[in-house]
Amino acid sequence: MRRALVLIAVTALAACHKPASAPAPAPVSDQAAPLAAPASSAPAASSAPPAHNWATVSDRQYLYYPRAHLGGTPDETQPTTIRYMGQQSDGAYVVAEVEGGAIVLASCKLPCTEVQLRGQGLDQTVALGGDSLVKAALDDAIHGQLELYPLPQKAK
């Protein structure tokens, strides 16, 4: 305790003799102390990919490109529109894949190794593939990257 007080006093005195623009050096101690990251008001520059998998969003409809084509230009492939329909009371996450006039609902419960697909003439459960658009959309839903698509209001 006494050593720590001496180090604080020495650091304070040393800071008094430094120009105002130079930061005071950290005291050297033989005791291990946790290091805290400096606080910064500016966001850190990062080359990390975005936290989401979708390419663009408009009116809560998310466009996804097949991962096999991510290296190419968007003109090389058609995007798939995905709507986040929410989380059901049983914990299942639901997204709707919209292509033309057809809608396929895809749902899964954590850990989402299988997905239930439902649509016109379709009701099956399949393994959830690592590079599929549905997996990318469900991952976004699970991680809070999608906003709920509004259901149409019923006329009274």
C-alpha positions in Angstrom: 0.0 0.0 0.0 2.8 2.4 1.0 4.7 1.6 -2.3 1.5 2.4 -4.3 1.1 5.8 -2.6 4.8 6.6 -3.3 4.3 5.7 -7.0 1.2 7.9 -7.2 3.0 10.8 -5.6 6.0 10.4 -7.9 3.8 10.2 -10.9 1.9 13.3 -9.9 5.1 15.3 -9.3 6.5 14.2 -12.6 3.4 15.3 -14.4 3.7 18.8 -12.9 7.1 19.2 -14.7 5.9 18.0 -18.1 4.5 20.2 -20.8 0.7 20.1 -20.9 0.6 18.4 -24.3 2.7 15.4 -23.3 0.9 12.6 -21.5 2.3 11.4 -18.2 4.1 8.0 -18.4 2.5 5.1 -16.6 4.2 4.1 -13.4 6.3 1.0 -13.5 5.4 -1.6 -10.8 6.4 -5.1 -10.0 2.7 -5.9 -9.2 0.4 -7.0 -12.0 -2.3 -4.6 -12.7 -5.2 -5.0 -15.3 -4.9 -2.8 -18.3 -7.9 -0.8 -19.5 -8.3 0.2 -23.1 -8.3 4.0 -23.5 -11.7 5.6 -24.0 -12.2 7.1 -27.4 -15.1 9.1 -28.8 -14.1 8.3 -32.4 -15.0 4.8 -33.8 -12.0 2.6 -34.5 -11.1 2.2 -38.1 -11.6 -1.5 -39.0 -11.5 -3.6 -42.0 -13.8 -6.1 -40.3 -16.8 -7.2 -42.4 -20.2 -5.9 -41.4 -22.1 -7.6 -38.6 -24.8 -8.6 -40.9 -25.0 -10.9 -44.0 -27.6 -8.9 -46.1 -26.4 -6.7 -49.0 -29.1 -3.9 -48.9 -32.3 -3.2 -47.2 -35.5 -1.3 -48.3 -38.7 -1.1 -46.3 -37.6 -3.8 -44.0 -37.0 -6.2 -46.9 -33.4 -7.5 -47.0 -31.6 -8.5 -50.2 -29.2 -11.4 -50.0 -26.8 -12.6 -52.7 -25.7 -16.2 -52.8 -22.3 -16.5 -51.0 -20.8 -18.2 -54.1 -21.3 -14.9 -56.0 -20.1 -12.5 -53.3 -16.8 -12.0 -55.1 -18.6 -11.0 -58.3 -20.8 -8.0 -59.1 -24.5 -7.8 -58.1 -25.3 -7.8 -61.9 -24.0 -11.4 -62.2 -26.8 -12.9 -60.0 -30.3 -12.0 -58.8 -30.7 -11.2 -55.1 -33.2 -12.9 -52.9 -35.6 -10.9 -50.8 -36.0 -11.9 -47.2 -38.5 -10.6 -44.7 -38.0 -11.1 -40.9 -41.3 -12.4 -39.6 -40.3 -12.6 -35.9 -39.7 -15.1 -33.2 -42.6 -17.5 -32.3 -43.7 -18.3 -28.8 -41.8 -21.6 -29.0 -38.5 -19.7 -29.7 -38.4 -20.4 -33.4 -37.0 -17.6 -35.6 -39.0 -17.1 -38.9 -37.9 -15.5 -42.1 -39.9 -15.3 -45.4 -38.1 -15.8 -48.7 -39.9 -13.9 -51.4 -39.4 -14.7 -55.1 -41.8 -13.5 -57.6 -45.2 -14.2 -56.2 -44.1 -17.2 -54.1 -43.3 -17.0 -50.4 -41.5 -19.7 -48.5 -41.3 -19.5 -44.7 -38.2 -20.8 -43.1 -38.0 -21.3 -39.3 -35.6 -22.8 -36.9 -35.0 -23.1 -33.1 -31.6 -22.7 -31.6 -29.0 -24.1 -32.3 -30.6 -24.0 -35.8 -29.1 -27.2 -37.3 -32.3 -27.9 -39.2 -34.8 -25.6 -40.8 -38.5 -26.1 -41.5 -39.6 -24.9 -44.9 -43.3 -24.1 -45.6 -44.9 -22.7 -48.7 -47.4 -23.6 -51.3 -47.0 -27.4 -51.8 -44.0 -27.4 -49.5 -43.6 -28.6 -45.9 -40.3 -30.2 -45.1 -37.5 -30.1 -42.6 -33.9 -30.1 -43.9 -30.4 -29.7 -42.6 -29.4 -26.0 -42.6 -26.4 -25.6 -44.9 -23.5 -23.3 -44.1 -23.6 -21.2 -47.3 -27.3 -21.0 -47.8 -29.2 -17.7 -48.0 -31.7 -19.0 -45.5 -28.9 -19.7 -43.0 -27.4 -16.2 -43.5 -30.9 -14.6 -43.0 -31.6 -16.7 -39.9 -28.2 -15.9 -38.5 -29.0 -12.2 -38.9 -32.4 -12.7 -37.2 -30.8 -14.5 -34.3 -28.2 -11.8 -33.8 -30.7 -8.9 -34.0 -29.6 -7.6 -37.4 -33.1 -7.6 -38.9 -36.2 -5.5 -38.2 -39.6 -7.1 -38.0 -41.5 -6.9 -41.3 -44.9 -5.3 -40.6 -47.9 -7.4 -41.3 -50.7 -5.8 -43.3 -53.3 -4.1 -41.2 -56.8 -5.8 -41.3 -59.6 -3.6 -42.5 -62.3 -3.1 -39.9 
